[in-house]
Every structure is written in C-alpha cells, then in structure tokens.
Amino acid sequence: MRKAALAGSLVILIPFLAISQVLEPVKWSFKTEQTGPGEATLLLIAKVDKGWHLYSQDIPDGGPRPTVFTFNPGEGYSLVGNVTEPKGVEEYDPNFEMNLKFFSGTVFFKQKIKLLASKPFSVTGTLEFMCCDDKRCLPPTDVDFSFHLPGASGTVGELKAKPETAPPSTQPDTGLTVKAEPATEIQVRSPEEVMPNPETKSESLWVFFIIALLAGFAGALTPCVYPMIPMTVTFFMSSSRSKMGARLNAIFYGLSIIVIYTVIGLLVTVLFGSDSIKNVSSHWITNLVFFLLFTAFAASFFGLFEIVLPASLTDKSDKQVDKGGLLGTFFMALTLVLVSFSCTAPFIGGILVEASSGSILKPTVGMFGFSLAFALPFTILAFFPTWLGKLPKSGGWLNSVKVVLGFVILALGMKYLLVPNQALGLGITRDFYIVIWIVLAVLLGLYLLGKIKFSHDSDLQHIGVFRLFLIIASFSFAVYLFPGLFGAPLNAVSAYMPTESSFSLVDLITQNQGAGSAQAQPSTLCDVPKHAGQFKFPYGLQGYFDYEQGLACAKKMNKPVFIDFTGHGCVNCKVMERTVWSDPEVLKRLRENFILIALYVDDRSDLPASEWITSKVDGKVKNTIGKKNVDFEISRFNVNAQPYYVLLDTAGNLLTEPRAFDRSIEGFIGFLDNGVENFHKNQHP
C-alpha cells in the first residue's frame, strides 16, 4: 500500500517538476561613458525578456514596488542629480486604480557623477526592481552593482564594470542569481536612442476606433445634426446639374468633415505632445476637471443649457459657402461642424480625453473614426436619394436621443473620479459607484417609459420596439448591478470603479449565524493568526499568514492546506481574486474545505529575531516576512512567481499539481476538488 501511495505521489509530482522554475526575465549589465571633464555617467542596463515589463522609479504609493537605485557613500565621487530613465509606457491599471509606468526590451538608466579622486576608486550600490508579465509577477529583487573608475586623471572612455570585478549578484530577497552580463557585449546608446519595445497595442486602437465610430453615428442622430441630413442632400441634388455632380459634391463634403475633425486630433498631439497629455491626464486635478466636464455635458444634453461657439465663427464660415464650387462645399462642411458643436462637443471631448491616456495615434484615430461615421449619412444618401423618404421624420425622439446620451455620459464620467479618489484619499467606495449607476439606470428606464419628462420632450404616445429594447437593457443593467452591493464581482464594469467596498454579503454571512441573528459567527480557525493586522483575505475568508501556524491548525482540524503565494504589488494576484475567487462555488470550497494560508512575498515588515532563518538557497539571513516567504517558495517548490497556489496535506506533502495564473473558474474548481479527493484518499487508502 505504501508503494502504491509513493507511486501516486510521484505521478502527481512529475508534471509539477516539469513546470517549476525560478524565473530570471531581467538581466543587468553595467558600463560607464564619458560626459565631460571630471564627469562620468554610470549606465545601468536592464535587458527585459519579451512579454515582461519592468516598473519605473516613479510609482505612486499603493502600487507595485518601483525600481530603486541606492548608491553607497564614497569619497571618490559625488552624485549629480538623480537616476534618469527612458520614457517608457504609462497606462491606467484598474487593479491599483492608478497610472503605472513600465519598460520593456532594453532599458537604460543613467546616473551622472562628478569625479573627485585622482586615483582609482569604486562606485557600489544596490538596485531593487519588480517585474511582471501578463500572467505572473516576481517578488522584488535586489542586485548589487559595482563600477571601477580610474579617477579624475584616468581615461573615462575605457571605464567599464568588468565581469570579474562585478560578480553575479545573489539577490537577498529570493535567493535568485541575477547575472550581470559583460558590458562589452552591449552596444551602449543613450536612453533617447532606445525606444521601449513593449508589444504593440493595435487591438486597443481598433477597439477605440470602433467606439469612436459608434460615437459618430450617435452624434449624427442628435437634434443639431439629423435635420441637416435631408436638407444637405436635397441641396446637393438641386444645385448640381447631374447626379454625378451631386455625388461628387457629397463625397467632397464628407471628406471635408473627416479632414476637419481629424486635423483637430492631429493638432491636439502636435500642440501638446503625447507625453505632456499623458502627464497632465494622470494628475488628479485634470481628472477632476474631466469629471466636471462630463457632468456639464450631461447637463447640457438634459436641456439645462447649450454649449455653443461664438456666432461670429459660424457667420464667417457661412458667408464662404456662397462662393460655390469645392471651396464652398468645404465651408459648408465647416459650418455644419460649428453649428452642431452643442451636440457633438460631448463626443469630441470624450474621445480626446480618452485618447490622452493612450498612444500618440489615439487622438487622430479617434477623431477619424468619429468623423467617418458622422459624414457617412450625408454621402450615402446622396448616392441613394430615394432612401430619404424612408428616414424617420424629425420630432421629439431626437431630444430623447440627447437625454439618453446624457444619462450615458453622466455614468461614464464617474470613471474620472478614480484618480482624485486615490490621490486625495476621498474614501469613495465601490458601493457609491454602484448606487449611482443603479439610480441612473432606473431613471433612464423610467424616462424611456415616459414616466419622467424633460423640458424639451414631447408627449410619448406609444413605445416602439427599439425603445422597448432600451428599456429592457436599462432595467437589466440595474438588476445586474444590485448584487454588487453585497460583494458580487461585477466583472463587466469592475475596471471602472474602486476596489474597496463598505460591506459585502459574504462578510455579513461570516459575521452572523442564521437569518436575522445578530450573534457573531465563531472563527473557523484554531487561534488568532499572526500578522492579522497587516493582511487580510478577500471576500470575508479566514486564514493564516504564517506557514507553520497554518499547518499546525490543519493538523488539528484534519483539513488540507491551501497556500496562496501573493503580494501587495502583484497585479495578476488581484486579477485572480476578482475574476476567479469571487465565484460562489470557488468561495464555498475555499471557506469550507481548506485551511487557507496567504504568504506575501513583497512585505517588508521585520520579523522578530527568533523567526529569522538562514537560507539554504543563498546562505543569507531572511529577516522580513517577504524574504522568508520567497525563500520558502523557492526552496520548497523551485518557483518565484506569483500568483502561485499549492495544496498540501497535514504533513506538508503535495496533493496535486500546483496552479499558477489561469482565469478558468472551472479549472480552479477542478484543482480544489482534486486536492480534496487526494487528501481523503491518503487518509483512507
């Protein structure tokens, strides 16, 4: 029987050994370059494997760990300024509710120094970095560096951090050996010459283009634009000598609209620059302005006021129409753009605001998509004028379109409160967003039913099929949002709201026994967890944050162990908690079938001396919670990535193949059930 059990254990372990590996996606090398008399520049060069990214030095508190450079004091030199870094890529991360800057490919960090000693000397220090790909994050890693310089009288151009004088550095956090590659293998270029090479975001540009296209069609259905369509097409047909002439005028008219709007997008990038736009758009003040702007747009669509351009602009453009020819057609298009501004401003503003956090192409792509859809009705109907008779007649429904868009704009504008909320600590929770959205969805449904009327609305005689579908969608969205008040993940909109909640149904269940009972539910744990004040499980789950304590409880309660290797700055850990752990079936199994242990690999909290360990991996003392947990993950499972989930029996033996990042809920449930099944098999062979 023991042989069979041993064979079964080996079968379980074989695939685990196949996938276990200590990852080293970032390799560092060091070199110097001459920048002037008595000055040198230290180059700290990171080569990041494809698909991975390295975080910037400039990461706000509460996000992943930034890259940090620490130079040891020395008499032979003085630092000139701070370490500089390339432009990188900056994107909003909904998991941390902030903009995060990162790098990929070959990254050059530069530190200028002033040479003070005439004799050779060394510059030493330590750098710390954290990196992630789309599935894993690695814990913070320390790398020692050393530059050897001949002094102010030496030849700076020959300086280099030689491999023999800068041996591979074993990082104390994890025991990983981070290789310092020979400097001569790298052709040194300035950071300005080396563009970061993350994978292209063409898919996001296409999505943005489609959204802008839909916004263009919506803009064409507003009261400022829709009545102009038959009037403009009729004008082309009556003023042209032939159908071909009318069609050519319509084509030029449509192209003129596209050119005007696209030029606006180009001007935004040229005048401000993509980097300036990104920097401004990431600031809490700017985001607060964006929120107020969207609120003003919504108020305008509700009929409180109209956003109009100075009448002089419209008059000047309209006078040029009389010149006729292609020039007259162009100014006719310009007049439409100016006259319709009160209806199109929210769309244009929204597109440019959204583009501010993207690539340099986004403003142009967005305005092109909007203008293409905006211009199509004028051009197509000139080719098929008989379709004019089939168009719905202008009426009160056009104002309804504006009002519906006002509700949508008001809801979308809530997104821009995220950054001020994080930066100022406003304390706006997820529940606040959900309540606002539920109210807006219900009000929209009531408006479409005719139960609410605005000043410019006509009486609703009947409900059409399309309006009925909108009513169903509106109330359905409100119903979808409601469980979010009690902890439901709401994956479809989770990226547009804060992560913190005031309460959840899971918490209420775990704190109370029976329906309507106020008696607190006793803890399912054996004792008070260590570090309980520093860490917590999501969704009201209970568990431990120390391996030995958790394993002891598992033995006492005769339950399998679920270990979650995680981190404060682990993006993908948060994604798994949001999308997989939140599933009711997963939560049920985690709560009832296991003793949970969460081991944070990036926590800097000091341990009491009695809990220090000397690593068998690198021989160094591990004196913080994070260092100890990483050393355990590497020494025991030969893995240093997070998230990483392990199921053990009460003796600490593997029950099934560990699991990494995988958003399959069915797969995660199977992983948990397989572990429980093997646990009971080993208990009763």
Phi, psi and omega in degrees: 000321179295322178297319180296319179296320179295319179296320178297322179295321179294322179299319179293322188282332185302307179296329179295317178296329182292326184262346182288133177196147174268117188273142176226070185282350181236125178239136186249145171221161189222139181205166178237160174216150181280134180239351180165174179298124178072013179229152175214161177239127177270126179256121175249108194250122178254127173255110186260126180300152180302135180093346179258160174219148182252133184281153182287171172287337186257081178239126181297158175300143181093355178256194175298165181288130179284168172281130184231134177246126179239120180257129178288143179300144179207150182276344186275355185204168170221146181284141176247104182073197181251173177293129177261157183220162179292178183294317180068196180236137179236125181221154177281130179249112182293339180291325178254355179056046180201164174280133180240134179255136182212170182229156173221169179074219178265124187239128179254120169255140185232135175231117177279142177226154174257127182279120182254332183264145177273339180262164179301145178207173182238147171247118182238164179174192182221140173243147177235135181216162176224141181221156180217158163240199185280359180231336187223156169233144176258151180292163178305136185239134177260137176228125175277140176230157181210125175248133179250120185241145183280352182104175185297334182271354182277180178266106186295326184299341182264001184289141176200153174273097186287146181302323183288336179261350175234078186293163178307138185260125177270116187283132188291338184289322190236344186085005179288146172264112180263118187279131173264106186288151178302134182295332183290347180278351185244131175277115187280127174229161180288155179303328181294334181276342186254107179277138177298141185245071166280164178293146186297153180252041184297326180297318180294326177294320178295318178298316179296321178298317181294319178298317179296323178298315179296323177297323178296318177295320178296320179297326180289344181263007180276160183299337181283339189246314188305314180295340181284340185296302180296326180296317182292316180296319178298321178298316179298317183292324184276331184270347181264148182283340182215165177298321179298320178296319178296320180292321178295319177298319180294320178297315180294324177299312179296317178297324179297317177299315180298315181297316182299310182291320181294322177298324176301316178298318178296319181297322179300317180289316183293316184287322185255331183083142185297323182292318179297318179298316181297315181298317180291318185290341180273352182280147183294328180295315180297317180295325176294321176297318178300317179299314180295325179295315179295324177296320178294319177301315181297317179299323177295317179291333177284349176103010181292321178199173177243138175268110183232151174277161178305137182299333181297324179295314180296319181296316180297318180292320182294327179295329181287342180296328183294344180292340177072184180068194181295324178297318178296322179295320179298314181290335174295319177294318179298321178298318177300315180301317182289316182294323184275005186301325182297334179263330184268345183306315179299322180291313180297314179299317180298318180296315181291324178294314178297324181291339185294339180259010182247205183281174181295339181276343189300314179302318181291315179298317181296313181291327176294315179298317179298311184291328179298311179292324181296324185272337186305315182302321181295319183284314184296318182290337175290331177280330181231071185296339180293341179289343181302323181292341181268353180290141174299141180288149177298147181180200183297337182296334178294321177292327177297323177300316179298316182295316178300316178296328177298317176298316181296315181297320180296320178292316180294327181297339179299336180303325186280002172274348185298312183293312175301323179298318179288315186289321185262355182062045184291339179079017177287121185261173178302322183297325179299314178299314183298317179298313180300315182293323177297316180298315180297318180296318180293316179299320178297317178298317179294323178297315181294333176282350181088010181278343177234136180232143174256171190300327185261009183278148173266165177294139180269110182279324180204169179251119178281172183296315182297318177297322179299317178298321178295322178298314179299315181297319182295309181291327178296321179295321177297318179294321178299321183287330189304314179299341178297335176293342182244021172106355178299143189291330181050057186302330183295332183234008186298333182287348185253017180215162177296163180270332184283139178240156177282328181200167174211156180298324180298317179298319181296321181293317183287342181264347184226143178256132176072158181291126176077002180276138179262001181288131181292139179285131180295151181295145177272007182261166182278327182203178181288125183294143171295147177062023182297334179283343183263328187234162173204155175272152177283162172061028176074009178292150179246144180183190184247165179233019177221128187297311183298318180294318180294320180294322178297321178291323178299320178295319182293320184264357179055054178233151174291161183255135173248114179256129178246104173279113189221188180195154177300321184261015182275104182299314186288335174296318179293324178297317179297319179296321181290317192261335184247307181299332184289345180296134183303322181291323177293314180300318180301316181291318179296322184286323190260331193255349188225159163265118186271137175227118176256122181246109182278123186268350184240017180276134185264004183298133180287144175264151172298151185305330181293342181255004176293149175228155173257120187294137173278351180275309183237359177075009182261156181281134177253111188241011175234163180300314182297314181298319180294318181291321178295318179298323177295317180297318182285313184292327183270321187240000178057039182223145177231012183259156175228151359286153178212125186243131185230136176248126183234156171273185185289347176264001179087015179269149179295137177261332180198172180297128178301162185233137178254208182293120177198118187274012178283113179293319179298319179295321181291320177298317177299321177300314180293315181295322179296320178296317179296318180298315179292328178298314181288329176296318180291331178288323183227076183293000000 
